[in-house]
Every structure is written in structure tokens, then in C-alpha cells.
């Protein structure tokens, strides 16, 4: 399966997981949006950027940046609210707030760190889709996104 096929399969899996949990989901029309899905979270809309993850050393990894053609790597902060992350090996779906991961790479630990490190570690289980409610997404969208200033 090519890159486009993997991306489409991931987006479809995330859409299905949201619908199965009774989220109201909207599909943006056309191409070029910095988000793939929109969820009505109580009285707010949450913009979801879909990503497909791959395994690496006890973690699942996903690209947490976009390329603004001609301008290089850009953060999704302010462009999307949540990453919907599909992990094909176990068909799991995670919802990860954009501000919770660095711009270059999203990393969620599937198993605790061998050195018992806890600080700065994002456990995948904490982001499983079943932990999210429309109310939790609404609260996330209410919070202003952190502003990153140019150096």
C-alpha cells in the first residue's frame, strides 16, 4: 500500500472510531485544509488532523508537522486542535492534543520506559480514543493554543 493509501486507511479508521463512539463528525470540502475531520464537541468544533503511526522501540511514532510548500516544516499549533492517530498493528486510535507533542515528531510510549522515567513521557494509553468525551474535547478547544514566537 502506498503513502496515500496508508493515509486514507488511517483517516477512515479514525473517522469510523469517532462515529462508533457517537461523535458528530464533519468532513471538510476540498483539499488543502490543515485538518482532515471536524468534530462537534458540545458547543465547539474540534479540528482533527489524521496521522498513521508506526512502531519504534516500544513507542508509536507519527509526523506532527506539516510542510507548507516552499516554507519548510510548520507546526499544527493554531491550525488543528487534535491529532487523530491510527496505529495499524493493533488497529487502535488515539486523540492527541496538538500542543502535547513537539513539532517534529509525535511519540507515545506503548510500554513504560525501562529506566522508569516518567517526566516528559507520554503513555499511549492516556490518549486512547475511549478516554475522550465531547466535553473533554470542548474543554481542550476552549483553551487558547500556546503562542510560539520566532527567535
Residue, then its C-alpha position, 0 to 999 in steps of 0.5 A: x500500500x502506498x503513502x496515500x493509501x496508508x493515509x486514507x486507511x488511517x483517516x477512515x479508521x479514525x473517522x469510523x472510531x469517532x462515529x462508533x463512539x457517537x461523535x458528530x463528525x464533519x468532513x471538510x470540502x476540498x483539499x488543502x485544509x490543515x485538518x482532515x475531520x471536524x468534530x462537534x464537541x458540545x458547543x465547539x468544533x474540534x479540528x482533527x488532523x489524521x496521522x498513521x503511526x508506526x512502531x519504534x522501540x516500544x513507542x508509536x511514532x507519527x509526523x506532527x508537522x506539516x510542510x507548507x510548500x516552499x516554507x519548510x516544516x510548520x507546526x499544527x499549533x493554531x491550525x488543528x486542535x487534535x491529532x487523530x492517530x491510527x496505529x495499524x498493528x493493533x488497529x487502535x486510535x488515539x486523540x492527541x492534543x496538538x500542543x502535547x507533542x513537539x513539532x517534529x515528531x509525535x511519540x507515545x510510549x506503548x510500554x513504560x520506559x525501562x529506566x522508569x522515567x516518567x517526566x516528559x513521557x507520554x503513555x499511549x494509553x492516556x490518549x486512547x480514543x475511549x478516554x475522550x468525551x465531547x466535553x473533554x474535547x470542548x474543554x481542550x478547544x476552549x483553551x487558547x493554543x500556546x503562542x510560539x514566537x520566532x527567535 
